[in-house]
Structure formats: structure tokens, C-alpha cells
Amino acid sequence: MSVNKFEIFKEITVGGLEKDQLIQRLSEAGIQFNKYALALFAYPQFSPSLEIEKVKLVKVSLAELGLKGSCTIEEFSTITSLLGLKLCPLYLAAFLRLEYLNQPEGPYLTVASQKPNEDENFPSGFYLRKFESVLWLRGYRADGFADWPGSNEFVFIFKEDV
């Protein structure tokens, strides 16, 4: 099985903005944040590259990965690595939010990234959601996938060299 079985979801431009500029653009676009998102913005690992890069993204559900909602983080990491899916830098979620303003109402879209801090109380990453006509970039905490909906979709970077 290879990443080539997944369709490109979006091709976006990331980088070229400092953290403050990026957060200002999100605010100007009317994007809402929760307290976990604000904690992630404040974290040193949330540091956008000043180098501009185009990336191709795929979105994949746990079911499409062949995983159940009760899989462990290790199982998730193993299967996604075998499929050649690349985790996103933490800041990519903010750029995706800016380029995905037409997100449909409903389920959330989790940006697959490395948890920035091992503290179990620290947010794990970001997800995008449109709820009651409001666009959100929300941080979340997770300790595995015990209650994760099988239909939840994750965004990964498409690696063309796989």
C-alpha cells in the first residue's frame, strides 16, 4: 500500500510570515481560537519558516488507514509511516486554515503533527472546524485514539518520493 492511493486534498503555500503576522491574518479572517490553540501559538515550536514552500496535502480517515478508533498512537504512527505519510509542522495548521475558508459545516479536520510537548496536560495539536457558520482553528489534547471517531479525517503532507 502506498500514499499514491490517496488523492491530493489541497496544495497550499506555507511559510514567509512570522508568528505574529500569521496570527494577525487569522484574526483578520475572523478565525476563532480556543485556549489550547492559544497555548500552541505561545509554544516555541510554533515557529513558521520564513522560507516559502508549496506542499501537497492528503486527508485520510482512521478507517481509510485500516485503523479502529481504539488504536494507540504507536499503531497510528507505524501505519502512517509505512504508507509514506509525513507529519505536518505544527504551524501548517494555521496556513491551512487561511487557505480553507470554504470548509463545510460539520466534522473536524485534524492536522497530523508531532505533539510538541510530552506533558499530558499540554495540547497535542490543531484541528480545523466550521461550526454554526464560524471557522475555528482549535487546539486539542489527546492521549491516543481511544474515543476517536473513525470518520475523523487527518491531514498529512504528501511525499511524492514514496
C-alpha positions as CSV (number, residue, x, y, z in Angstrom):
1,M,0.0,0.0,0.0
2,S,1.4,3.4,-0.8
3,V,0.5,7.1,-0.4
4,N,-0.4,7.2,-4.1
5,K,-3.8,5.7,-3.3
6,F,-4.7,9.0,-1.6
7,E,-6.0,12.0,-3.5
8,I,-4.4,15.4,-3.1
9,F,-6.7,17.4,-0.9
10,K,-5.1,20.8,-1.2
11,E,-1.9,22.3,-2.4
12,I,-1.0,25.3,-0.1
13,T,1.8,27.7,0.5
14,V,3.3,27.8,3.9
15,G,6.0,30.0,5.4
16,G,7.0,33.5,4.7
17,L,5.3,35.0,7.7
18,E,6.4,35.5,11.3
19,K,4.3,34.1,14.0
20,D,2.7,37.4,14.9
21,Q,1.9,38.2,11.3
22,L,0.3,34.7,10.8
23,I,-1.9,35.1,14.0
24,Q,-2.9,38.6,12.8
25,R,-4.0,37.3,9.4
26,L,-6.1,34.5,11.1
27,S,-7.7,37.1,13.4
28,E,-8.4,39.4,10.4
29,A,-10.1,36.5,8.6
30,G,-12.4,36.0,11.6
31,I,-10.9,32.7,12.7
32,Q,-11.8,31.8,16.3
33,F,-9.4,30.0,18.7
34,N,-9.8,28.1,21.9
35,K,-7.5,28.2,24.9
36,Y,-5.5,25.2,23.6
37,A,-4.8,26.9,20.3
38,L,-3.6,30.0,22.2
39,A,-1.3,27.7,24.2
40,L,0.1,26.2,21.0
41,F,0.7,29.6,19.4
42,A,2.7,30.6,22.5
43,Y,4.9,27.5,22.4
44,P,8.4,28.0,20.9
45,Q,7.9,25.0,18.5
46,F,5.1,27.0,16.8
47,S,7.6,29.0,14.6
48,P,6.7,29.3,10.9
49,S,9.5,29.1,8.5
50,L,10.4,32.3,6.7
51,E,11.1,30.2,3.6
52,I,8.0,29.9,1.4
53,E,7.2,26.4,0.4
54,K,4.4,24.7,-1.5
55,V,3.1,21.5,0.0
56,K,0.6,19.0,-1.2
57,L,-1.8,17.6,1.4
58,V,-3.9,14.5,1.7
59,K,-6.7,13.8,4.1
60,V,-7.3,10.4,5.4
61,S,-9.7,8.9,8.0
62,L,-8.7,6.2,10.5
63,A,-11.0,3.8,8.6
64,E,-9.1,4.5,5.4
65,L,-5.9,3.8,7.2
66,G,-7.4,0.5,8.3
67,L,-7.3,1.5,11.9
68,K,-10.1,1.4,14.5
69,G,-10.9,4.3,16.8
70,S,-9.2,2.5,19.7
71,C,-5.7,2.3,18.1
72,T,-2.7,3.5,20.0
73,I,-0.5,6.5,19.0
74,E,2.2,3.9,18.2
75,E,-0.1,2.0,15.8
76,F,-1.2,5.2,14.2
77,S,2.5,6.3,13.7
78,T,3.6,3.0,12.4
79,I,0.9,2.6,9.7
80,T,1.1,6.2,8.6
81,S,4.9,5.9,8.3
82,L,4.5,2.7,6.3
83,L,2.1,4.5,3.9
84,G,4.7,7.3,3.4
85,L,2.5,9.9,5.1
86,K,4.5,12.8,6.5
87,L,3.5,14.6,9.7
88,C,2.9,18.3,9.3
89,P,4.9,21.0,11.1
90,L,2.8,22.5,13.9
91,Y,2.4,25.8,12.1
92,L,1.0,24.3,8.9
93,A,-2.5,24.2,10.5
94,A,-2.6,28.0,10.6
95,F,-1.7,28.3,6.9
96,L,-4.3,25.6,6.0
97,R,-6.9,27.4,8.0
98,L,-6.3,30.6,6.0
99,E,-6.5,28.7,2.7
100,Y,-9.5,26.6,3.6
101,L,-12.1,29.3,4.3
102,N,-14.8,27.3,2.4
103,Q,-14.7,24.3,4.8
104,P,-18.1,22.7,5.0
105,E,-20.0,22.7,8.2
106,G,-19.6,19.6,10.4
107,P,-16.8,17.2,11.2
108,Y,-13.4,18.5,12.2
109,L,-10.2,18.1,10.3
110,T,-7.1,17.2,12.4
111,V,-3.7,18.3,11.2
112,A,-1.4,15.3,11.9
113,S,1.7,16.7,13.7
114,Q,4.1,15.7,16.3
115,K,2.9,16.5,19.8
116,P,5.1,19.5,20.7
117,N,5.4,18.7,24.5
118,E,5.3,15.4,26.4
119,D,3.3,17.0,29.2
120,E,-0.1,15.2,29.2
121,N,-1.9,18.5,30.0
122,F,-0.3,20.3,27.0
123,P,-2.3,20.4,23.7
124,S,-1.4,17.7,21.2
125,G,-2.0,19.7,18.0
126,F,-4.6,21.6,15.9
127,Y,-7.9,20.8,14.1
128,L,-10.0,22.9,11.8
129,R,-13.7,23.1,12.0
130,K,-16.7,25.1,10.8
131,F,-19.4,25.1,13.4
132,E,-22.5,27.2,13.3
133,S,-21.0,29.2,10.4
134,V,-17.9,30.1,12.4
135,L,-14.4,29.0,11.3
136,W,-12.2,27.6,14.1
137,L,-8.6,26.7,14.5
138,R,-8.7,24.8,17.7
139,G,-6.1,23.0,19.7
140,Y,-6.8,19.7,21.2
141,R,-5.5,17.2,23.8
142,A,-5.4,13.5,23.1
143,D,-3.9,10.5,24.8
144,G,-4.2,8.1,21.9
145,F,-7.3,7.3,19.9
146,A,-9.5,5.6,22.5
147,D,-12.6,7.5,21.6
148,W,-11.6,9.0,18.3
149,P,-14.3,8.9,15.6
150,G,-13.4,6.6,12.7
151,S,-14.7,9.1,10.3
152,N,-12.4,11.9,11.6
153,E,-10.0,12.9,8.9
154,F,-6.3,13.7,9.3
155,V,-4.2,15.9,7.1
156,F,-0.7,14.8,6.1
157,I,1.9,16.1,3.7
158,F,2.0,14.1,0.5
159,K,5.5,12.7,-0.1
160,E,6.0,12.3,-3.9
161,D,9.2,10.3,-3.5
162,V,7.4,7.3,-2.0
